[in-house]
Amino acid sequence: APARATDLALDAAQAHTTTGQTFFTSGKFPEARIEFEAAYGLSKEPDLLFNIALAWEREGLVREAIGAYERYLLARPSDLETKAKVERIRLAMSPPP
């Protein structure tokens, strides 16, 4: 039975991911983020943290996006492109000298 429960959770996570992608493509970023968060809660798939961060970013909620990108980078430290992106966002948020 435990394997079956895992299969059901992963199926549900995939359904949330697909729904999130549909919302994201339609520009419904808050709805997409909620779906990605639900999928992550079920699967703990680190790449979903990237999707969550991107949805926050598209919503214009940059601080939340940085937090999600940082969680993603903890799981995917070799993603140098995302590391650089986070640094660019941080620089853009910094007050001018």
Biopython code that builds the backbone (N, CA, C, O; Angstrom):
import numpy as np
from Bio.PDB.StructureBuilder import StructureBuilder

atoms = [
    (1, "ALA", "N", (0.805, -1.213, 0.000)),
    (1, "ALA", "CA", (0.000, 0.000, 0.000)),
    (1, "ALA", "C", (0.846, 1.274, 0.000)),
    (1, "ALA", "O", (0.471, 2.237, -0.669)),
    (2, "PRO", "N", (1.977, 1.323, 0.724)),
    (2, "PRO", "CA", (2.760, 2.569, 0.700)),
    (2, "PRO", "C", (3.220, 2.964, -0.698)),
    (2, "PRO", "O", (3.218, 4.149, -1.032)),
    (3, "ALA", "N", (3.608, 2.007, -1.508)),
    (3, "ALA", "CA", (4.038, 2.340, -2.869)),
    (3, "ALA", "C", (2.877, 2.950, -3.648)),
    (3, "ALA", "O", (3.074, 3.877, -4.435)),
    (4, "ARG", "N", (1.693, 2.445, -3.437)),
    (4, "ARG", "CA", (0.511, 2.977, -4.123)),
    (4, "ARG", "C", (0.242, 4.418, -3.705)),
    (4, "ARG", "O", (-0.106, 5.254, -4.539)),
    (5, "ALA", "N", (0.401, 4.711, -2.418)),
    (5, "ALA", "CA", (0.197, 6.080, -1.943)),
    (5, "ALA", "C", (1.207, 7.015, -2.586)),
    (5, "ALA", "O", (0.875, 8.145, -2.943)),
    (6, "THR", "N", (2.434, 6.546, -2.731)),
    (6, "THR", "CA", (3.466, 7.354, -3.382)),
    (6, "THR", "C", (3.100, 7.602, -4.837)),
    (6, "THR", "O", (3.248, 8.716, -5.339)),
    (7, "ASP", "N", (2.621, 6.563, -5.513)),
    (7, "ASP", "CA", (2.206, 6.722, -6.910)),
    (7, "ASP", "C", (1.086, 7.752, -7.028)),
    (7, "ASP", "O", (1.099, 8.583, -7.936)),
    (8, "LEU", "N", (0.123, 7.700, -6.120)),
    (8, "LEU", "CA", (-0.986, 8.651, -6.153)),
    (8, "LEU", "C", (-0.496, 10.076, -5.910)),
    (8, "LEU", "O", (-0.959, 11.012, -6.562)),
    (9, "ALA", "N", (0.434, 10.242, -4.980)),
    (9, "ALA", "CA", (0.976, 11.575, -4.698)),
    (9, "ALA", "C", (1.721, 12.111, -5.915)),
    (9, "ALA", "O", (1.596, 13.286, -6.262)),
    (10, "LEU", "N", (2.496, 11.243, -6.559)),
    (10, "LEU", "CA", (3.235, 11.698, -7.743)),
    (10, "LEU", "C", (2.302, 12.005, -8.904)),
    (10, "LEU", "O", (2.546, 12.940, -9.667)),
    (11, "ASP", "N", (1.235, 11.224, -9.044)),
    (11, "ASP", "CA", (0.237, 11.522, -10.081)),
    (11, "ASP", "C", (-0.422, 12.871, -9.810)),
    (11, "ASP", "O", (-0.619, 13.670, -10.725)),
    (12, "ALA", "N", (-0.758, 13.115, -8.552)),
    (12, "ALA", "CA", (-1.375, 14.394, -8.188)),
    (12, "ALA", "C", (-0.392, 15.534, -8.405)),
    (12, "ALA", "O", (-0.779, 16.605, -8.874)),
    (13, "ALA", "N", (0.872, 15.316, -8.071)),
    (13, "ALA", "CA", (1.893, 16.349, -8.286)),
    (13, "ALA", "C", (2.010, 16.677, -9.774)),
    (13, "ALA", "O", (2.124, 17.842, -10.156)),
    (14, "GLN", "N", (1.982, 15.640, -10.605)),
    (14, "GLN", "CA", (2.066, 15.873, -12.047)),
    (14, "GLN", "C", (0.856, 16.659, -12.536)),
    (14, "GLN", "O", (0.995, 17.537, -13.388)),
    (15, "ALA", "N", (-0.316, 16.359, -12.014)),
    (15, "ALA", "CA", (-1.533, 17.091, -12.405)),
    (15, "ALA", "C", (-1.414, 18.561, -12.002)),
    (15, "ALA", "O", (-1.762, 19.449, -12.780)),
    (16, "HIS", "N", (-0.922, 18.818, -10.787)),
    (16, "HIS", "CA", (-0.728, 20.208, -10.348)),
    (16, "HIS", "C", (0.306, 20.920, -11.224)),
    (16, "HIS", "O", (0.137, 22.090, -11.567)),
    (17, "THR", "N", (1.370, 20.211, -11.580)),
    (17, "THR", "CA", (2.406, 20.804, -12.427)),
    (17, "THR", "C", (1.830, 21.181, -13.789)),
    (17, "THR", "O", (2.077, 22.277, -14.291)),
    (18, "THR", "N", (1.074, 20.281, -14.375)),
    (18, "THR", "CA", (0.467, 20.543, -15.687)),
    (18, "THR", "C", (-0.494, 21.730, -15.613)),
    (18, "THR", "O", (-0.488, 22.594, -16.490)),
    (19, "THR", "N", (-1.314, 21.769, -14.570)),
    (19, "THR", "CA", (-2.239, 22.887, -14.397)),
    (19, "THR", "C", (-1.454, 24.184, -14.196)),
    (19, "THR", "O", (-1.810, 25.223, -14.754)),
    (20, "GLY", "N", (-0.389, 24.121, -13.402)),
    (20, "GLY", "CA", (0.455, 25.296, -13.184)),
    (20, "GLY", "C", (1.065, 25.806, -14.472)),
    (20, "GLY", "O", (1.115, 27.013, -14.708)),
    (21, "GLN", "N", (1.529, 24.891, -15.302)),
    (21, "GLN", "CA", (2.116, 25.294, -16.586)),
    (21, "GLN", "C", (1.078, 25.970, -17.477)),
    (21, "GLN", "O", (1.382, 26.939, -18.172)),
    (22, "THR", "N", (-0.136, 25.456, -17.450)),
    (22, "THR", "CA", (-1.221, 26.068, -18.232)),
    (22, "THR", "C", (-1.504, 27.486, -17.734)),
    (22, "THR", "O", (-1.614, 28.418, -18.530)),
    (23, "PHE", "N", (-1.619, 27.642, -16.419)),
    (23, "PHE", "CA", (-1.836, 28.973, -15.855)),
    (23, "PHE", "C", (-0.668, 29.904, -16.209)),
    (23, "PHE", "O", (-0.883, 31.050, -16.604)),
    (24, "PHE", "N", (0.559, 29.409, -16.067)),
    (24, "PHE", "CA", (1.734, 30.238, -16.332)),
    (24, "PHE", "C", (1.724, 30.737, -17.776)),
    (24, "PHE", "O", (1.949, 31.919, -18.035)),
    (25, "THR", "N", (1.464, 29.831, -18.705)),
    (25, "THR", "CA", (1.418, 30.189, -20.124)),
    (25, "THR", "C", (0.332, 31.219, -20.403)),
    (25, "THR", "O", (0.464, 32.042, -21.308)),
    (26, "SER", "N", (-0.752, 31.168, -19.614)),
    (26, "SER", "CA", (-1.859, 32.111, -19.774)),
    (26, "SER", "C", (-1.634, 33.428, -19.036)),
    (26, "SER", "O", (-2.481, 34.321, -19.070)),
    (27, "GLY", "N", (-0.478, 33.542, -18.364)),
    (27, "GLY", "CA", (-0.191, 34.772, -17.633)),
    (27, "GLY", "C", (-0.866, 34.862, -16.279)),
    (27, "GLY", "O", (-0.905, 35.929, -15.667)),
    (28, "LYS", "N", (-1.395, 33.748, -15.814)),
    (28, "LYS", "CA", (-2.054, 33.711, -14.496)),
    (28, "LYS", "C", (-1.023, 33.234, -13.470)),
    (28, "LYS", "O", (-1.065, 32.094, -13.007)),
    (29, "PHE", "N", (-0.099, 34.136, -13.127)),
    (29, "PHE", "CA", (1.057, 33.754, -12.328)),
    (29, "PHE", "C", (0.725, 33.374, -10.884)),
    (29, "PHE", "O", (1.310, 32.418, -10.374)),
    (30, "PRO", "N", (-0.188, 34.078, -10.198)),
    (30, "PRO", "CA", (-0.523, 33.636, -8.837)),
    (30, "PRO", "C", (-1.126, 32.219, -8.821)),
    (30, "PRO", "O", (-0.798, 31.405, -7.958)),
    (31, "GLU", "N", (-2.000, 31.945, -9.777)),
    (31, "GLU", "CA", (-2.620, 30.630, -9.861)),
    (31, "GLU", "C", (-1.571, 29.568, -10.198)),
    (31, "GLU", "O", (-1.595, 28.465, -9.652)),
    (32, "ALA", "N", (-0.653, 29.914, -11.102)),
    (32, "ALA", "CA", (0.421, 28.981, -11.466)),
    (32, "ALA", "C", (1.275, 28.662, -10.247)),
    (32, "ALA", "O", (1.599, 27.503, -9.989)),
    (33, "ARG", "N", (1.636, 29.701, -9.499)),
    (33, "ARG", "CA", (2.484, 29.503, -8.321)),
    (33, "ARG", "C", (1.810, 28.580, -7.310)),
    (33, "ARG", "O", (2.456, 27.700, -6.742)),
    (34, "ILE", "N", (0.519, 28.781, -7.088)),
    (34, "ILE", "CA", (-0.214, 27.932, -6.145)),
    (34, "ILE", "C", (-0.175, 26.469, -6.593)),
    (34, "ILE", "O", (0.009, 25.569, -5.774)),
    (35, "GLU", "N", (-0.345, 26.244, -7.879)),
    (35, "GLU", "CA", (-0.294, 24.871, -8.404)),
    (35, "GLU", "C", (1.117, 24.280, -8.271)),
    (35, "GLU", "O", (1.274, 23.118, -7.898)),
    (36, "PHE", "N", (2.128, 25.077, -8.574)),
    (36, "PHE", "CA", (3.505, 24.589, -8.438)),
    (36, "PHE", "C", (3.830, 24.289, -6.980)),
    (36, "PHE", "O", (4.512, 23.308, -6.684)),
    (37, "GLU", "N", (3.341, 25.133, -6.065)),
    (37, "GLU", "CA", (3.567, 24.886, -4.640)),
    (37, "GLU", "C", (2.890, 23.587, -4.204)),
    (37, "GLU", "O", (3.457, 22.823, -3.423)),
    (38, "ALA", "N", (1.690, 23.338, -4.701)),
    (38, "ALA", "CA", (0.988, 22.091, -4.372)),
    (38, "ALA", "C", (1.773, 20.896, -4.910)),
    (38, "ALA", "O", (1.920, 19.885, -4.223)),
    (39, "ALA", "N", (2.271, 21.013, -6.130)),
    (39, "ALA", "CA", (3.053, 19.922, -6.720)),
    (39, "ALA", "C", (4.329, 19.680, -5.920)),
    (39, "ALA", "O", (4.705, 18.534, -5.674)),
    (40, "TYR", "N", (4.989, 20.758, -5.515)),
    (40, "TYR", "CA", (6.213, 20.615, -4.734)),
    (40, "TYR", "C", (5.920, 19.956, -3.382)),
    (40, "TYR", "O", (6.688, 19.111, -2.923)),
    (41, "GLY", "N", (4.832, 20.337, -2.760)),
    (41, "GLY", "CA", (4.455, 19.737, -1.490)),
    (41, "GLY", "C", (4.261, 18.228, -1.581)),
    (41, "GLY", "O", (4.516, 17.506, -0.617)),
    (42, "LEU", "N", (3.817, 17.761, -2.721)),
    (42, "LEU", "CA", (3.585, 16.329, -2.915)),
    (42, "LEU", "C", (4.831, 15.581, -3.378)),
    (42, "LEU", "O", (5.029, 14.421, -3.015)),
    (43, "SER", "N", (5.662, 16.229, -4.167)),
    (43, "SER", "CA", (6.775, 15.518, -4.810)),
    (43, "SER", "C", (8.155, 15.884, -4.284)),
    (43, "SER", "O", (9.088, 15.087, -4.378)),
    (44, "LYS", "N", (8.289, 17.090, -3.730)),
    (44, "LYS", "CA", (9.586, 17.628, -3.293)),
    (44, "LYS", "C", (10.590, 17.697, -4.457)),
    (44, "LYS", "O", (11.800, 17.645, -4.239)),
    (45, "GLU", "N", (10.087, 17.812, -5.670)),
    (45, "GLU", "CA", (10.931, 17.936, -6.858)),
    (45, "GLU", "C", (11.531, 19.342, -6.879)),
    (45, "GLU", "O", (10.793, 20.318, -7.018)),
    (46, "PRO", "N", (12.870, 19.467, -6.741)),
    (46, "PRO", "CA", (13.495, 20.786, -6.630)),
    (46, "PRO", "C", (13.229, 21.723, -7.812)),
    (46, "PRO", "O", (13.167, 22.940, -7.638)),
    (47, "ASP", "N", (13.073, 21.163, -9.003)),
    (47, "ASP", "CA", (12.851, 22.028, -10.159)),
    (47, "ASP", "C", (11.550, 22.826, -10.037)),
    (47, "ASP", "O", (11.407, 23.882, -10.653)),
    (48, "LEU", "N", (10.612, 22.322, -9.250)),
    (48, "LEU", "CA", (9.382, 23.077, -9.029)),
    (48, "LEU", "C", (9.649, 24.365, -8.258)),
    (48, "LEU", "O", (8.916, 25.342, -8.410)),
    (49, "LEU", "N", (10.690, 24.371, -7.435)),
    (49, "LEU", "CA", (11.055, 25.606, -6.723)),
    (49, "LEU", "C", (11.449, 26.694, -7.719)),
    (49, "LEU", "O", (11.176, 27.873, -7.493)),
    (50, "PHE", "N", (12.086, 26.303, -8.814)),
    (50, "PHE", "CA", (12.428, 27.259, -9.861)),
    (50, "PHE", "C", (11.154, 27.824, -10.472)),
    (50, "PHE", "O", (11.049, 29.030, -10.696)),
    (51, "ASN", "N", (10.190, 26.954, -10.741)),
    (51, "ASN", "CA", (8.917, 27.409, -11.309)),
    (51, "ASN", "C", (8.209, 28.368, -10.359)),
    (51, "ASN", "O", (7.646, 29.377, -10.785)),
    (52, "ILE", "N", (8.245, 28.043, -9.067)),
    (52, "ILE", "CA", (7.625, 28.903, -8.056)),
    (52, "ILE", "C", (8.308, 30.271, -8.065)),
    (52, "ILE", "O", (7.644, 31.307, -8.041)),
    (53, "ALA", "N", (9.638, 30.261, -8.100)),
    (53, "ALA", "CA", (10.397, 31.518, -8.106)),
    (53, "ALA", "C", (10.056, 32.353, -9.338)),
    (53, "ALA", "O", (9.858, 33.564, -9.242)),
    (54, "LEU", "N", (9.992, 31.707, -10.474)),
    (54, "LEU", "CA", (9.690, 32.425, -11.710)),
    (54, "LEU", "C", (8.278, 33.018, -11.667)),
    (54, "LEU", "O", (8.053, 34.133, -12.139)),
    (55, "ALA", "N", (7.341, 32.273, -11.105)),
    (55, "ALA", "CA", (5.980, 32.804, -10.974)),
    (55, "ALA", "C", (5.972, 34.022, -10.044)),
    (55, "ALA", "O", (5.337, 35.030, -10.354)),
    (56, "TRP", "N", (6.677, 33.936, -8.898)),
    (56, "TRP", "CA", (6.779, 35.096, -8.006)),
    (56, "TRP", "C", (7.371, 36.275, -8.764)),
    (56, "TRP", "O", (6.880, 37.399, -8.658)),
    (57, "GLU", "N", (8.422, 36.016, -9.525)),
    (57, "GLU", "CA", (9.086, 37.090, -10.275)),
    (57, "GLU", "C", (8.124, 37.730, -11.272)),
    (57, "GLU", "O", (8.064, 38.955, -11.379)),
    (58, "ARG", "N", (7.386, 36.921, -11.988)),
    (58, "ARG", "CA", (6.435, 37.447, -12.976)),
    (58, "ARG", "C", (5.299, 38.208, -12.299)),
    (58, "ARG", "O", (4.706, 39.103, -12.902)),
    (59, "GLU", "N", (4.995, 37.858, -11.050)),
    (59, "GLU", "CA", (3.992, 38.595, -10.281)),
    (59, "GLU", "C", (4.528, 39.948, -9.840)),
    (59, "GLU", "O", (3.768, 40.815, -9.407)),
    (60, "GLY", "N", (5.844, 40.125, -9.952)),
    (60, "GLY", "CA", (6.454, 41.360, -9.495)),
    (60, "GLY", "C", (6.848, 41.337, -8.033)),
    (60, "GLY", "O", (7.185, 42.375, -7.464)),
    (61, "LEU", "N", (6.810, 40.171, -7.420)),
    (61, "LEU", "CA", (7.159, 40.014, -6.005)),
    (61, "LEU", "C", (8.593, 39.480, -5.921)),
    (61, "LEU", "O", (8.829, 38.286, -5.736)),
    (62, "VAL", "N", (9.523, 40.401, -6.062)),
    (62, "VAL", "CA", (10.925, 40.048, -6.251)),
    (62, "VAL", "C", (11.536, 39.419, -5.003)),
    (62, "VAL", "O", (12.287, 38.450, -5.111)),
    (63, "ARG", "N", (11.231, 39.944, -3.833)),
    (63, "ARG", "CA", (11.809, 39.366, -2.607)),
    (63, "ARG", "C", (11.389, 37.904, -2.434)),
    (63, "ARG", "O", (12.202, 37.054, -2.069)),
    (64, "GLU", "N", (10.127, 37.628, -2.697)),
    (64, "GLU", "CA", (9.636, 36.254, -2.616)),
    (64, "GLU", "C", (10.313, 35.384, -3.662)),
    (64, "GLU", "O", (10.649, 34.229, -3.401)),
    (65, "ALA", "N", (10.512, 35.949, -4.852)),
    (65, "ALA", "CA", (11.191, 35.209, -5.921)),
    (65, "ALA", "C", (12.609, 34.840, -5.503)),
    (65, "ALA", "O", (13.047, 33.708, -5.709)),
    (66, "ILE", "N", (13.320, 35.789, -4.921)),
    (66, "ILE", "CA", (14.696, 35.508, -4.485)),
    (66, "ILE", "C", (14.699, 34.376, -3.457)),
    (66, "ILE", "O", (15.536, 33.476, -3.530)),
    (67, "GLY", "N", (13.781, 34.416, -2.515)),
    (67, "GLY", "CA", (13.696, 33.352, -1.515)),
    (67, "GLY", "C", (13.494, 31.987, -2.153)),
    (67, "GLY", "O", (14.127, 31.010, -1.753)),
    (68, "ALA", "N", (12.620, 31.920, -3.136)),
    (68, "ALA", "CA", (12.354, 30.646, -3.814)),
    (68, "ALA", "C", (13.551, 30.225, -4.663)),
    (68, "ALA", "O", (13.894, 29.043, -4.702)),
    (69, "TYR", "N", (14.189, 31.176, -5.340)),
    (69, "TYR", "CA", (15.395, 30.836, -6.104)),
    (69, "TYR", "C", (16.478, 30.295, -5.174)),
    (69, "TYR", "O", (17.175, 29.343, -5.524)),
    (70, "GLU", "N", (16.623, 30.898, -3.984)),
    (70, "GLU", "CA", (17.636, 30.425, -3.043)),
    (70, "GLU", "C", (17.341, 29.003, -2.573)),
    (70, "GLU", "O", (18.259, 28.195, -2.429)),
    (71, "ARG", "N", (16.072, 28.695, -2.335)),
    (71, "ARG", "CA", (15.699, 27.318, -1.968)),
    (71, "ARG", "C", (16.025, 26.362, -3.109)),
    (71, "ARG", "O", (16.519, 25.257, -2.883)),
    (72, "TYR", "N", (15.748, 26.792, -4.329)),
    (72, "TYR", "CA", (16.072, 25.978, -5.502)),
    (72, "TYR", "C", (17.583, 25.741, -5.590)),
    (72, "TYR", "O", (18.031, 24.623, -5.847)),
    (73, "LEU", "N", (18.360, 26.808, -5.371)),
    (73, "LEU", "CA", (19.815, 26.692, -5.493)),
    (73, "LEU", "C", (20.418, 25.806, -4.409)),
    (73, "LEU", "O", (21.486, 25.229, -4.617)),
    (74, "LEU", "N", (19.770, 25.685, -3.272)),
    (74, "LEU", "CA", (20.246, 24.745, -2.257)),
    (74, "LEU", "C", (20.202, 23.314, -2.792)),
    (74, "LEU", "O", (21.062, 22.495, -2.469)),
    (75, "ALA", "N", (19.196, 23.025, -3.610)),
    (75, "ALA", "CA", (19.050, 21.691, -4.195)),
    (75, "ALA", "C", (19.829, 21.536, -5.497)),
    (75, "ALA", "O", (20.219, 20.429, -5.867)),
    (76, "ARG", "N", (20.051, 22.645, -6.185)),
    (76, "ARG", "CA", (20.738, 22.619, -7.486)),
    (76, "ARG", "C", (21.895, 23.639, -7.487)),
    (76, "ARG", "O", (21.876, 24.593, -8.265)),
    (77, "PRO", "N", (22.894, 23.436, -6.620)),
    (77, "PRO", "CA", (23.972, 24.428, -6.498)),
    (77, "PRO", "C", (24.822, 24.592, -7.758)),
    (77, "PRO", "O", (25.538, 25.584, -7.892)),
    (78, "SER", "N", (24.753, 23.656, -8.659)),
    (78, "SER", "CA", (25.556, 23.758, -9.881)),
    (78, "SER", "C", (24.891, 24.623, -10.957)),
    (78, "SER", "O", (25.472, 24.822, -12.024)),
    (79, "ASP", "N", (23.693, 25.137, -10.700)),
    (79, "ASP", "CA", (22.993, 25.974, -11.681)),
    (79, "ASP", "C", (23.561, 27.392, -11.616)),
    (79, "ASP", "O", (23.012, 28.273, -10.954)),
    (80, "LEU", "N", (24.653, 27.581, -12.308)),
    (80, "LEU", "CA", (25.353, 28.868, -12.283)),
    (80, "LEU", "C", (24.544, 29.978, -12.940)),
    (80, "LEU", "O", (24.648, 31.139, -12.544)),
    (81, "GLU", "N", (23.749, 29.635, -13.927)),
    (81, "GLU", "CA", (22.920, 30.640, -14.606)),
    (81, "GLU", "C", (21.906, 31.251, -13.637)),
    (81, "GLU", "O", (21.702, 32.465, -13.629)),
    (82, "THR", "N", (21.276, 30.411, -12.828)),
    (82, "THR", "CA", (20.305, 30.923, -11.863)),
    (82, "THR", "C", (21.013, 31.697, -10.755)),
    (82, "THR", "O", (20.497, 32.711, -10.287)),
    (83, "LYS", "N", (22.194, 31.231, -10.329)),
    (83, "LYS", "CA", (22.970, 31.982, -9.333)),
    (83, "LYS", "C", (23.254, 33.391, -9.840)),
    (83, "LYS", "O", (23.095, 34.368, -9.109)),
    (84, "ALA", "N", (23.675, 33.486, -11.095)),
    (84, "ALA", "CA", (23.972, 34.792, -11.691)),
    (84, "ALA", "C", (22.702, 35.649, -11.774)),
    (84, "ALA", "O", (22.742, 36.856, -11.536)),
    (85, "LYS", "N", (21.597, 35.023, -12.110)),
    (85, "LYS", "CA", (20.330, 35.758, -12.201)),
    (85, "LYS", "C", (19.958, 36.346, -10.845)),
    (85, "LYS", "O", (19.549, 37.504, -10.763)),
    (86, "VAL", "N", (20.095, 35.558, -9.780)),
    (86, "VAL", "CA", (19.764, 36.040, -8.439)),
    (86, "VAL", "C", (20.665, 37.219, -8.075)),
    (86, "VAL", "O", (20.202, 38.196, -7.487)),
    (87, "GLU", "N", (21.935, 37.129, -8.418)),
    (87, "GLU", "CA", (22.850, 38.243, -8.132)),
    (87, "GLU", "C", (22.442, 39.504, -8.896)),
    (87, "GLU", "O", (22.497, 40.606, -8.351)),
    (88, "ARG", "N", (22.033, 39.343, -10.157)),
    (88, "ARG", "CA", (21.571, 40.498, -10.949)),
    (88, "ARG", "C", (20.329, 41.121, -10.318)),
    (88, "ARG", "O", (20.212, 42.344, -10.246)),
    (89, "ILE", "N", (19.405, 40.281, -9.863)),
    (89, "ILE", "CA", (18.187, 40.793, -9.226)),
    (89, "ILE", "C", (18.552, 41.547, -7.950)),
    (89, "ILE", "O", (18.035, 42.635, -7.697)),
    (90, "ARG", "N", (19.437, 40.970, -7.152)),
    (90, "ARG", "CA", (19.868, 41.627, -5.911)),
    (90, "ARG", "C", (20.507, 42.983, -6.204)),
    (90, "ARG", "O", (20.228, 43.964, -5.514)),
    (91, "LEU", "N", (21.359, 43.041, -7.221)),
    (91, "LEU", "CA", (22.002, 44.305, -7.589)),
    (91, "LEU", "C", (20.973, 45.340, -8.022)),
    (91, "LEU", "O", (21.067, 46.515, -7.666)),
    (92, "ALA", "N", (19.994, 44.891, -8.791)),
    (92, "ALA", "CA", (18.950, 45.810, -9.259)),
    (92, "ALA", "C", (18.118, 46.358, -8.090)),
    (92, "ALA", "O", (17.601, 47.473, -8.158)),
    (93, "MET", "N", (17.996, 45.570, -7.027)),
    (93, "MET", "CA", (17.222, 45.995, -5.868)),
    (93, "MET", "C", (18.028, 46.894, -4.931)),
    (93, "MET", "O", (17.459, 47.612, -4.109)),
    (94, "SER", "N", (19.343, 46.851, -5.060)),
    (94, "SER", "CA", (20.198, 47.646, -4.157)),
    (94, "SER", "C", (20.037, 49.139, -4.434)),
    (94, "SER", "O", (19.927, 49.557, -5.587)),
    (95, "PRO", "N", (20.025, 49.930, -3.374)),
    (95, "PRO", "CA", (19.959, 51.381, -3.606)),
    (95, "PRO", "C", (21.247, 51.862, -4.254)),
    (95, "PRO", "O", (22.314, 51.298, -4.011)),
    (96, "PRO", "N", (21.159, 52.890, -5.070)),
    (96, "PRO", "CA", (22.355, 53.394, -5.730)),
    (96, "PRO", "C", (23.338, 53.944, -4.683)),
    (96, "PRO", "O", (22.913, 54.454, -3.647)),
    (97, "PRO", "N", (24.648, 53.842, -4.951)),
    (97, "PRO", "CA", (25.642, 54.333, -3.984)),
    (97, "PRO", "C", (25.618, 55.838, -3.822)),
    (97, "PRO", "O", (26.397, 56.388, -3.044)),
]
sb = StructureBuilder()
sb.init_structure("model")
sb.init_model(0)
sb.init_chain("A")
sb.init_seg("    ")
for serial, (resi, resn, name, xyz) in enumerate(atoms, 1):
    if name == "N":
        sb.init_residue(resn, " ", resi, " ")
    sb.init_atom(name, np.array(xyz, "f"), 0.0, 1.0, " ", f" {name:<3s}", serial, name[0])
structure = sb.get_structure()
